[in-house]
Amino acid sequence: MVLKIRCAIGLALVAGVLTLIVGLMNGTRSMTLFYRILVSVIAFGVCGYGYGFLVDKYLPVILQAIKGTEAEATDLVAAEDMKVPEDLVEAAVTDTMDEPDSQPSFTPLAPEKLETVPRSQE
């Protein structure tokens, strides 16, 4: 209940102050300024109360879902599952060591190696 009242009062005060500042800058008459401030405070107070209601109702559910997701995400892979078997590592090392020249050497891309694509002249 306290959160709803705080949101309502805070939003209403901000709207009222901003309405007052804009009204004074525009040279609005005092009765018109009072009416606009009153309408702003009431309208934004109701909106703030609704916002506080939604936050009060749904924030604990959202936070609980986030905490549950984080707990599940941190324990997806155990440390034993992350280790690579030694026979796979040795096989990979011996395959690359046996034939060092099996991979083609690197040749940079040069303009002479590009094919020329003719453009049709229309």
C-alpha positions as CSV (number, residue, x, y, z in Angstrom):
1,M,0.0,0.0,0.0
2,V,2.9,2.3,0.8
3,L,4.4,1.8,-2.6
4,K,1.2,2.8,-4.4
5,I,0.8,6.0,-2.3
6,R,4.5,6.9,-2.9
7,C,4.2,6.4,-6.6
8,A,1.0,8.4,-6.8
9,I,2.4,11.3,-4.7
10,G,5.7,11.4,-6.5
11,L,4.2,11.4,-10.0
12,A,1.6,13.9,-9.0
13,L,4.2,16.3,-7.5
14,V,6.4,16.1,-10.6
15,A,3.5,16.7,-12.9
16,G,2.3,19.6,-10.8
17,V,5.7,21.3,-10.6
18,L,6.3,20.9,-14.3
19,T,2.9,22.3,-15.1
20,L,3.6,25.3,-12.8
21,I,6.9,26.0,-14.4
22,V,5.5,25.8,-18.0
23,G,2.5,27.9,-17.0
24,L,4.7,30.6,-15.4
25,M,7.0,30.6,-18.5
26,N,4.1,31.1,-20.8
27,G,2.5,33.9,-18.7
28,T,-0.7,32.0,-18.0
29,R,-3.4,33.6,-15.9
30,S,-3.5,32.5,-12.2
31,M,-6.9,30.9,-12.4
32,T,-6.0,29.0,-15.5
33,L,-2.7,27.9,-14.0
34,F,-4.4,26.7,-10.8
35,Y,-6.9,24.7,-12.8
36,R,-4.2,23.1,-15.0
37,I,-2.1,22.2,-11.9
38,L,-5.2,20.7,-10.2
39,V,-6.0,18.6,-13.3
40,S,-2.4,17.5,-13.7
41,V,-2.0,16.5,-10.1
42,I,-5.3,14.5,-10.0
43,A,-4.6,12.8,-13.4
44,F,-1.0,11.9,-12.7
45,G,-1.9,10.9,-9.1
46,V,-4.3,8.3,-10.4
47,C,-1.8,7.1,-13.0
48,G,0.9,6.9,-10.3
49,Y,-1.4,4.9,-8.1
50,G,-2.1,2.5,-11.0
51,Y,1.6,2.2,-11.7
52,G,2.3,1.5,-8.0
53,F,-0.4,-1.2,-8.0
54,L,1.1,-2.9,-11.0
55,V,4.6,-2.8,-9.5
56,D,3.4,-4.0,-6.2
57,K,1.5,-6.9,-7.8
58,Y,3.9,-8.1,-10.5
59,L,7.4,-7.1,-9.3
60,P,7.8,-10.0,-6.7
61,V,6.7,-12.5,-9.4
62,I,9.2,-11.1,-11.9
63,L,12.0,-11.0,-9.4
64,Q,11.2,-14.6,-8.3
65,A,11.3,-15.7,-12.0
66,I,14.6,-14.0,-12.5
67,K,16.2,-15.5,-9.4
68,G,15.0,-19.0,-10.5
69,T,16.4,-18.5,-14.0
70,E,19.8,-17.4,-12.6
71,A,20.0,-20.4,-10.3
72,E,19.2,-22.8,-13.2
73,A,21.6,-21.1,-15.6
74,T,24.6,-21.2,-13.3
75,D,24.4,-25.0,-12.8
76,L,23.7,-26.2,-16.4
77,V,27.2,-27.7,-17.0
78,A,29.2,-29.4,-14.3
79,A,32.9,-29.0,-14.2
80,E,33.5,-32.7,-14.9
81,D,31.5,-32.4,-18.2
82,M,33.7,-29.5,-19.4
83,K,36.9,-31.6,-19.4
84,V,38.1,-32.9,-22.8
85,P,39.2,-36.6,-22.7
86,E,42.9,-37.0,-23.1
87,D,42.7,-39.4,-26.0
88,L,40.9,-36.8,-28.1
89,V,43.6,-34.2,-27.3
90,E,46.4,-36.6,-28.2
91,A,44.7,-37.6,-31.4
92,A,44.3,-34.0,-32.4
93,V,47.9,-33.2,-31.7
94,T,49.3,-36.3,-33.5
95,D,47.1,-35.6,-36.6
96,T,48.5,-32.1,-36.9
97,M,52.1,-33.1,-36.1
98,D,52.3,-36.0,-38.6
99,E,51.6,-34.0,-41.7
100,P,52.8,-30.4,-41.3
101,D,52.8,-29.7,-45.1
102,S,49.3,-31.1,-45.7
103,Q,47.7,-27.7,-45.4
104,P,48.1,-25.4,-48.4
105,S,50.2,-22.4,-47.8
106,F,48.6,-19.0,-47.5
107,T,48.5,-16.9,-50.6
108,P,47.2,-13.3,-50.3
109,L,44.5,-12.0,-52.6
110,A,46.1,-10.0,-55.4
111,P,44.5,-8.1,-58.3
112,E,46.1,-10.5,-60.8
113,K,44.2,-13.4,-59.3
114,L,40.8,-11.8,-59.6
115,E,38.6,-12.6,-62.6
116,T,37.4,-9.7,-64.6
117,V,33.6,-9.5,-64.9
118,P,32.5,-7.8,-68.0
119,R,29.7,-5.3,-67.8
120,S,27.1,-5.3,-70.4
121,Q,26.8,-1.9,-72.2
122,E,23.2,-1.1,-72.8
